[in-house]
Amino acid sequence: MNEINYNSMTEQELRQEIANLRERSRKAEQLGIVNEFAVYERKALMAEAYLVDLDTIIPGEMYRITGSPGDFFQVDYLKGRFAWGHRLGSDRFEEALPVSILQPMKVGK
């Protein structure tokens, strides 16, 4: 499989790639191919990270984690398309999450 450089894609190309990856993911899930499903889901999350304005992810702020209700993530710093920090209530183990799965705490207010 050819590796795709998301950084060089236009917004429209990224959105098309995300749609293609989601479709492949859906088909893999229907066929019960769990590892392929997971790969396509992760690739889609990474492609989505290139649609995020990095200025909206602020070090020191707390964010909700998409798909993980009740989990919160404090961003320490950004590196590439990943936010490095720790989950609230953890033993402060540092981890990196794609910026595409971080949602502001103040949604709807």
C-alpha positions in Angstrom: 0.0 0.0 0.0 1.3 3.4 -0.9 1.8 5.8 2.0 -0.1 9.1 1.6 1.4 12.4 2.6 -1.6 14.1 4.3 0.4 17.3 4.8 0.4 18.0 1.1 -3.3 17.3 0.5 -6.0 20.0 0.1 -8.9 20.1 2.5 -11.1 18.5 -0.2 -8.6 15.7 -0.8 -8.4 15.1 2.9 -12.1 14.9 3.2 -12.3 12.4 0.3 -9.5 10.3 1.8 -11.3 10.2 5.2 -14.5 9.1 3.5 -12.6 6.3 1.6 -10.9 5.2 4.9 -14.3 5.2 6.8 -15.8 3.1 4.0 -13.0 0.6 4.1 -13.3 0.5 7.9 -17.0 -0.2 7.7 -16.5 -3.0 5.2 -13.7 -4.6 7.3 -16.0 -4.4 10.4 -18.8 -6.1 8.5 -16.5 -8.8 7.4 -15.2 -9.2 11.0 -11.6 -8.3 10.1 -10.9 -6.5 13.4 -7.2 -5.6 12.8 -8.0 -4.1 9.4 -10.9 -2.2 10.9 -8.6 -0.7 13.5 -5.9 0.3 11.0 -8.4 2.2 8.8 -9.9 3.9 11.8 -6.5 5.1 13.0 -5.6 6.3 9.5 -8.9 8.2 9.3 -8.1 9.9 12.7 -4.7 10.9 11.4 -6.1 12.4 8.2 -8.7 14.3 10.3 -5.8 15.7 12.4 -4.7 17.6 9.3 -8.1 19.4 9.2 -7.7 20.7 12.8 -6.4 24.2 13.3 -3.5 23.7 15.7 -4.1 27.2 17.1 -7.3 25.8 18.7 -5.3 23.3 20.8 -3.9 25.2 23.7 -1.2 23.8 26.0 -2.3 23.8 29.6 -6.0 23.4 28.6 -8.2 20.3 29.4 -10.1 18.6 26.5 -12.7 15.8 26.2 -11.5 12.7 24.3 -13.9 11.7 21.5 -15.1 8.2 21.9 -14.1 8.0 25.5 -16.9 9.6 27.6 -15.7 10.7 31.0 -12.0 10.8 30.0 -10.3 14.2 30.0 -6.9 15.1 28.6 -4.6 17.9 29.6 -2.3 19.1 26.8 1.2 19.9 27.8 2.6 20.5 24.3 2.0 19.9 20.6 4.4 18.0 18.4 3.3 17.6 14.8 -0.3 16.6 14.8 -0.2 15.0 18.2 -1.0 16.6 21.6 1.2 15.3 24.4 0.0 15.3 27.9 -1.9 13.2 30.4 -5.4 12.0 31.2 -7.1 13.4 34.2 -7.0 11.1 37.2 -4.1 9.0 35.7 -0.7 8.7 37.4 0.4 11.4 35.0 1.8 8.9 32.4 2.6 11.1 29.4 0.9 10.0 26.2 0.3 11.4 22.7 -3.2 11.7 21.1 -4.0 12.8 17.6 -5.4 16.4 17.8 -8.5 15.1 15.9 -9.9 13.3 18.9 -9.7 16.3 21.3 -12.8 18.3 21.9 -13.0 21.6 23.9 -14.5 21.4 27.3 -16.8 24.3 26.7 -18.9 22.7 24.0 -22.4 24.2 23.9 -21.7 27.0 26.4 
